[in-house]
Structure formats: C-alpha cells, structure tokens
Amino acid sequence: MKTRYWISVAWPGFLLACALELLVFAFVDPHDLRWGSEGLGASRQAVYTLCFFLFWLGSIGASALAVHLAGHPPPEPRP
C-alpha cells in the first residue's frame, strides 16, 4: 500500500516538474541568474538539473498534501 501511495504522489509531481521546467526555462536563461551581485557560476545543465529536482520536490509536497487531505472515501452503506 505504501508503494502505491508514493507512486501516486511522485508521478504527478514528476509530470508537473517537467512542465515547470519547460515553462521557466523557455523564458529564463540560466546564465542570467544571479545570487546577490554575482552569477551562479554553474553550467546551464547543472542549473537545469538543480531546478528540476527543486520543482519535483515542491510538486511532490503539493501532491502528498492533496492525497493526504483527500483521505479515504467513507464506506458505502450496506442495504
């Protein structure tokens, strides 16, 4: 049951992270990102990878919260 729970949480999170990655980096160049007054000092691929995993963690958190709040459906009354 736990495996099914985590799959139902991680898969939508993965798909949302893919969509966020596409949307964000369609408009943002990783070399234009700054931390304070200096650049990040990382390659584009490293920034893409780090951001993908950050998006995925955030999406997993949102999916886990949704599954937790949905809970189990109440049992159906027996005739």
N, CA, C and O atoms as a GROMACS GRO file, in nm:
protein
  316
    1MET      N    1   0.082  -0.119   0.000
    1MET     CA    2   0.000   0.000   0.000
    1MET      C    3   0.087   0.126   0.000
    1MET      O    4   0.053   0.225  -0.065
    2LYS      N    5   0.199   0.124   0.072
    2LYS     CA    6   0.287   0.241   0.078
    2LYS      C    7   0.348   0.269  -0.060
    2LYS      O    8   0.364   0.385  -0.098
    3THR      N    9   0.383   0.163  -0.133
    3THR     CA   10   0.442   0.182  -0.266
    3THR      C   11   0.342   0.250  -0.358
    3THR      O   12   0.378   0.341  -0.432
    4ARG      N   13   0.220   0.207  -0.354
    4ARG     CA   14   0.116   0.267  -0.437
    4ARG      C   15   0.094   0.414  -0.400
    4ARG      O   16   0.072   0.498  -0.487
    5TYR      N   17   0.100   0.444  -0.270
    5TYR     CA   18   0.085   0.582  -0.223
    5TYR      C   19   0.196   0.669  -0.280
    5TYR      O   20   0.170   0.777  -0.334
    6TRP      N   21   0.320   0.624  -0.269
    6TRP     CA   22   0.432   0.705  -0.316
    6TRP      C   23   0.434   0.719  -0.467
    6TRP      O   24   0.474   0.823  -0.520
    7ILE      N   25   0.391   0.615  -0.538
    7ILE     CA   26   0.382   0.626  -0.684
    7ILE      C   27   0.273   0.727  -0.721
    7ILE      O   28   0.292   0.807  -0.813
    8SER      N   29   0.161   0.723  -0.651
    8SER     CA   30   0.053   0.818  -0.682
    8SER      C   31   0.090   0.960  -0.644
    8SER      O   32   0.025   1.054  -0.690
    9VAL      N   33   0.190   0.978  -0.561
    9VAL     CA   34   0.237   1.112  -0.525
    9VAL      C   35   0.351   1.156  -0.616
    9VAL      O   36   0.353   1.271  -0.661
   10ALA      N   37   0.446   1.068  -0.644
   10ALA     CA   38   0.565   1.106  -0.719
   10ALA      C   39   0.539   1.126  -0.868
   10ALA      O   40   0.598   1.214  -0.930
   11TRP      N   41   0.450   1.045  -0.927
   11TRP     CA   42   0.429   1.055  -1.071
   11TRP      C   43   0.368   1.189  -1.112
   11TRP      O   44   0.420   1.253  -1.204
   12PRO      N   45   0.259   1.235  -1.049
   12PRO     CA   46   0.209   1.368  -1.087
   12PRO      C   47   0.311   1.478  -1.056
   12PRO      O   48   0.319   1.578  -1.128
   13GLY      N   49   0.388   1.461  -0.950
   13GLY     CA   50   0.493   1.557  -0.919
   13GLY      C   51   0.598   1.563  -1.028
   13GLY      O   52   0.647   1.671  -1.061
   14PHE      N   53   0.634   1.448  -1.082
   14PHE     CA   54   0.731   1.442  -1.191
   14PHE      C   55   0.679   1.513  -1.315
   14PHE      O   56   0.751   1.591  -1.378
   15LEU      N   57   0.553   1.486  -1.350
   15LEU     CA   58   0.495   1.549  -1.468
   15LEU      C   59   0.486   1.700  -1.452
   15LEU      O   60   0.512   1.775  -1.546
   16LEU      N   61   0.448   1.746  -1.333
   16LEU     CA   62   0.441   1.890  -1.309
   16LEU      C   63   0.579   1.953  -1.311
   16LEU      O   64   0.595   2.065  -1.361
   17ALA      N   65   0.679   1.884  -1.259
   17ALA     CA   66   0.816   1.936  -1.262
   17ALA      C   67   0.865   1.949  -1.406
   17ALA      O   68   0.935   2.045  -1.439
   18CYS      N   69   0.829   1.854  -1.492
   18CYS     CA   70   0.866   1.864  -1.634
   18CYS      C   71   0.802   1.986  -1.698
   18CYS      O   72   0.868   2.060  -1.772
   19ALA      N   73   0.674   2.008  -1.670
   19ALA     CA   74   0.605   2.123  -1.727
   19ALA      C   75   0.663   2.254  -1.675
   19ALA      O   76   0.681   2.349  -1.751
   20LEU      N   77   0.692   2.261  -1.546
   20LEU     CA   78   0.753   2.382  -1.489
   20LEU      C   79   0.890   2.409  -1.549
   20LEU      O   80   0.924   2.524  -1.578
   21GLU      N   81   0.966   2.305  -1.567
   21GLU     CA   82   1.099   2.320  -1.628
   21GLU      C   83   1.087   2.379  -1.768
   21GLU      O   84   1.162   2.470  -1.804
   22LEU      N   85   0.994   2.328  -1.846
   22LEU     CA   86   0.974   2.380  -1.980
   22LEU      C   87   0.930   2.526  -1.977
   22LEU      O   88   0.983   2.609  -2.052
   23LEU      N   89   0.836   2.558  -1.892
   23LEU     CA   90   0.784   2.694  -1.887
   23LEU      C   91   0.888   2.794  -1.837
   23LEU      O   92   0.905   2.901  -1.896
   24VAL      N   93   0.955   2.761  -1.730
   24VAL     CA   94   1.051   2.855  -1.671
   24VAL      C   95   1.168   2.880  -1.764
   24VAL      O   96   1.203   2.995  -1.790
   25PHE      N   97   1.228   2.774  -1.815
   25PHE     CA   98   1.349   2.792  -1.894
   25PHE      C   99   1.320   2.826  -2.040
   25PHE      O  100   1.414   2.842  -2.119
   26ALA      N  101   1.193   2.836  -2.077
   26ALA     CA  102   1.160   2.893  -2.207
   26ALA      C  103   1.180   3.044  -2.204
   26ALA      O  104   1.204   3.107  -2.307
   27PHE      N  105   1.171   3.103  -2.084
   27PHE     CA  106   1.181   3.248  -2.069
   27PHE      C  107   1.305   3.294  -1.993
   27PHE      O  108   1.338   3.413  -1.996
   28VAL      N  109   1.374   3.203  -1.923
   28VAL     CA  110   1.488   3.239  -1.839
   28VAL      C  111   1.613   3.165  -1.887
   28VAL      O  112   1.611   3.043  -1.906
   29ASP      N  113   1.720   3.240  -1.907
   29ASP     CA  114   1.849   3.179  -1.941
   29ASP      C  115   1.926   3.157  -1.811
   29ASP      O  116   1.943   3.252  -1.734
   30PRO      N  117   1.973   3.035  -1.784
   30PRO     CA  118   2.044   3.009  -1.658
   30PRO      C  119   2.166   3.098  -1.636
   30PRO      O  120   2.204   3.124  -1.522
   31HIS      N  121   2.229   3.145  -1.744
   31HIS     CA  122   2.346   3.232  -1.727
   31HIS      C  123   2.306   3.373  -1.683
   31HIS      O  124   2.392   3.450  -1.639
   32ASP      N  125   2.179   3.408  -1.695
   32ASP     CA  126   2.132   3.539  -1.649
   32ASP      C  127   2.094   3.539  -1.502
   32ASP      O  128   2.072   3.645  -1.444
   33LEU      N  129   2.087   3.422  -1.439
   33LEU     CA  130   2.050   3.413  -1.298
   33LEU      C  131   2.164   3.464  -1.210
   33LEU      O  132   2.281   3.440  -1.239
   34ARG      N  133   2.130   3.534  -1.104
   34ARG     CA  134   2.228   3.592  -1.013
   34ARG      C  135   2.198   3.551  -0.870
   34ARG      O  136   2.082   3.534  -0.833
   35TRP      N  137   2.302   3.536  -0.791
   35TRP     CA  138   2.289   3.514  -0.648
   35TRP      C  139   2.361   3.632  -0.584
   35TRP      O  140   2.484   3.636  -0.578
   36GLY      N  141   2.284   3.727  -0.535
   36GLY     CA  142   2.344   3.851  -0.489
   36GLY      C  143   2.385   3.933  -0.610
   36GLY      O  144   2.304   3.958  -0.699
   37SER      N  145   2.510   3.975  -0.613
   37SER     CA  146   2.557   4.055  -0.726
   37SER      C  147   2.641   3.973  -0.824
   37SER      O  148   2.684   4.025  -0.927
   38GLU      N  149   2.663   3.845  -0.794
   38GLU     CA  150   2.745   3.760  -0.880
   38GLU      C  151   2.660   3.652  -0.946
   38GLU      O  152   2.551   3.620  -0.900
   39GLY      N  153   2.712   3.599  -1.057
   39GLY     CA  154   2.644   3.489  -1.125
   39GLY      C  155   2.652   3.361  -1.042
   39GLY      O  156   2.725   3.355  -0.943
   40LEU      N  157   2.577   3.262  -1.083
   40LEU     CA  158   2.575   3.135  -1.010
   40LEU      C  159   2.706   3.058  -1.024
   40LEU      O  160   2.743   2.983  -0.934
   41GLY      N  161   2.774   3.076  -1.135
   41GLY     CA  162   2.900   3.006  -1.155
   41GLY      C  163   2.884   2.858  -1.184
   41GLY      O  164   2.975   2.779  -1.159
   42ALA      N  165   2.768   2.820  -1.236
   42ALA     CA  166   2.742   2.681  -1.270
   42ALA      C  167   2.704   2.672  -1.418
   42ALA      O  168   2.659   2.770  -1.477
   43SER      N  169   2.723   2.556  -1.475
   43SER     CA  170   2.686   2.537  -1.615
   43SER      C  171   2.534   2.539  -1.630
   43SER      O  172   2.459   2.523  -1.533
   44ARG      N  173   2.490   2.557  -1.753
   44ARG     CA  174   2.346   2.556  -1.778
   44ARG      C  175   2.284   2.423  -1.738
   44ARG      O  176   2.176   2.419  -1.679
   45GLN      N  177   2.352   2.315  -1.772
   45GLN     CA  178   2.299   2.182  -1.741
   45GLN      C  179   2.286   2.161  -1.591
   45GLN      O  180   2.190   2.099  -1.546
   46ALA      N  181   2.381   2.212  -1.513
   46ALA     CA  182   2.373   2.200  -1.367
   46ALA      C  183   2.254   2.278  -1.313
   46ALA      O  184   2.185   2.230  -1.223
   47VAL      N  185   2.230   2.397  -1.366
   47VAL     CA  186   2.116   2.477  -1.321
   47VAL      C  187   1.985   2.410  -1.360
   47VAL      O  188   1.892   2.405  -1.279
   48TYR      N  189   1.977   2.358  -1.482
   48TYR     CA  190   1.857   2.285  -1.524
   48TYR      C  191   1.829   2.167  -1.432
   48TYR      O  192   1.716   2.145  -1.389
   49THR      N  193   1.933   2.091  -1.401
   49THR     CA  194   1.917   1.973  -1.317
   49THR      C  195   1.873   2.010  -1.176
   49THR      O  196   1.779   1.952  -1.122
   50LEU      N  197   1.941   2.107  -1.116
   50LEU     CA  198   1.907   2.150  -0.980
   50LEU      C  199   1.764   2.203  -0.974
   50LEU      O  200   1.688   2.168  -0.883
   51CYS      N  201   1.727   2.286  -1.071
   51CYS     CA  202   1.591   2.340  -1.071
   51CYS      C  203   1.487   2.231  -1.094
   51CYS      O  204   1.379   2.236  -1.034
   52PHE      N  205   1.517   2.134  -1.179
   52PHE     CA  206   1.422   2.025  -1.199
   52PHE      C  207   1.394   1.952  -1.068
   52PHE      O  208   1.279   1.926  -1.035
   53PHE      N  209   1.499   1.920  -0.993
   53PHE     CA  210   1.478   1.848  -0.867
   53PHE      C  211   1.410   1.936  -0.763
   53PHE      O  212   1.332   1.885  -0.682
   54LEU      N  213   1.436   2.065  -0.763
   54LEU     CA  214   1.364   2.155  -0.672
   54LEU      C  215   1.216   2.162  -0.710
   54LEU      O  216   1.129   2.158  -0.623
   55PHE      N  217   1.188   2.172  -0.840
   55PHE     CA  218   1.048   2.171  -0.885
   55PHE      C  219   0.981   2.040  -0.849
   55PHE      O  220   0.864   2.038  -0.809
   56TRP      N  221   1.054   1.929  -0.864
   56TRP     CA  222   0.997   1.798  -0.834
   56TRP      C  223   0.967   1.785  -0.684
   56TRP      O  224   0.861   1.734  -0.647
   57LEU      N  225   1.058   1.830  -0.600
   57LEU     CA  226   1.032   1.824  -0.456
   57LEU      C  227   0.910   1.908  -0.418
   57LEU      O  228   0.826   1.864  -0.339
   58GLY      N  229   0.900   2.027  -0.474
   58GLY     CA  230   0.782   2.110  -0.447
   58GLY      C  231   0.654   2.047  -0.495
   58GLY      O  232   0.551   2.053  -0.427
   59SER      N  233   0.658   1.986  -0.612
   59SER     CA  234   0.541   1.920  -0.667
   59SER      C  235   0.503   1.796  -0.587
   59SER      O  236   0.384   1.767  -0.569
   60ILE      N  237   0.602   1.723  -0.540
   60ILE     CA  238   0.575   1.606  -0.455
   60ILE      C  239   0.508   1.650  -0.326
   60ILE      O  240   0.417   1.584  -0.277
   61GLY      N  241   0.555   1.761  -0.271
   61GLY     CA  242   0.492   1.814  -0.149
   61GLY      C  243   0.347   1.850  -0.172
   61GLY      O  244   0.261   1.819  -0.089
   62ALA      N  245   0.318   1.915  -0.284
   62ALA     CA  246   0.180   1.951  -0.315
   62ALA      C  247   0.094   1.827  -0.339
   62ALA      O  248  -0.020   1.820  -0.293
   63SER      N  249   0.149   1.729  -0.411
   63SER     CA  250   0.074   1.605  -0.436
   63SER      C  251   0.050   1.528  -0.308
   63SER      O  252  -0.060   1.475  -0.287
   64ALA      N  253   0.150   1.520  -0.222
   64ALA     CA  254   0.134   1.449  -0.095
   64ALA      C  255   0.028   1.515  -0.008
   64ALA      O  256  -0.052   1.447   0.056
   65LEU      N  257   0.027   1.648  -0.007
   65LEU     CA  258  -0.074   1.719   0.070
   65LEU      C  259  -0.213   1.692   0.014
   65LEU      O  260  -0.308   1.671   0.091
   66ALA      N  261  -0.228   1.692  -0.118
   66ALA     CA  262  -0.357   1.665  -0.179
   66ALA      C  263  -0.406   1.524  -0.148
   66ALA      O  264  -0.523   1.504  -0.116
   67VAL      N  265  -0.316   1.426  -0.158
   67VAL     CA  266  -0.355   1.287  -0.128
   67VAL      C  267  -0.390   1.271   0.020
   67VAL      O  268  -0.485   1.202   0.055
   68HIS      N  269  -0.313   1.336   0.105
   68HIS     CA  270  -0.340   1.328   0.249
   68HIS      C  271  -0.474   1.392   0.283
   68HIS      O  272  -0.552   1.335   0.360
   69LEU      N  273  -0.502   1.509   0.227
   69LEU     CA  274  -0.628   1.576   0.256
   69LEU      C  275  -0.748   1.504   0.197
   69LEU      O  276  -0.858   1.510   0.252
   70ALA      N  277  -0.727   1.436   0.084
   70ALA     CA  278  -0.837   1.361   0.024
   70ALA      C  279  -0.879   1.244   0.112
   70ALA      O  280  -0.997   1.210   0.120
   71GLY      N  281  -0.781   1.182   0.179
   71GLY     CA  282  -0.812   1.071   0.269
   71GLY      C  283  -0.876   0.954   0.198
   71GLY      O  284  -0.871   0.943   0.076
   72HIS      N  285  -0.936   0.869   0.275
   72HIS     CA  286  -1.004   0.753   0.221
   72HIS      C  287  -1.153   0.788   0.208
   72HIS      O  288  -1.208   0.857   0.294
   73PRO      N  289  -1.217   0.741   0.104
   73PRO     CA  290  -1.362   0.767   0.092
   73PRO      C  291  -1.438   0.692   0.201
   73PRO      O  292  -1.398   0.583   0.242
   74PRO      N  293  -1.545   0.749   0.247
   74PRO     CA  294  -1.623   0.679   0.352
   74PRO      C  295  -1.681   0.549   0.296
   74PRO      O  296  -1.711   0.540   0.177
   75PRO      N  297  -1.698   0.451   0.380
   75PRO     CA  298  -1.754   0.325   0.331
   75PRO      C  299  -1.899   0.344   0.287
   75PRO      O  300  -1.974   0.424   0.343
   76GLU      N  301  -1.936   0.268   0.184
   76GLU     CA  302  -2.072   0.277   0.133
   76GLU      C  303  -2.166   0.202   0.227
   76GLU      O  304  -2.129   0.096   0.279
   77PRO      N  305  -2.285   0.255   0.249
   77PRO     CA  306  -2.379   0.186   0.338
   77PRO      C  307  -2.427   0.056   0.275
   77PRO      O  308  -2.450   0.047   0.154
   78ARG      N  309  -2.442  -0.042   0.358
   78ARG     CA  310  -2.489  -0.173   0.309
   78ARG      C  311  -2.642  -0.176   0.315
   78ARG      O  312  -2.703  -0.123   0.408
   79PRO      N  313  -2.703  -0.238   0.215
   79PRO     CA  314  -2.853  -0.244   0.214
   79PRO      C  315  -2.906  -0.340   0.318
   79PRO      O  316  -3.027  -0.357   0.331
   0.00000   0.00000   0.00000
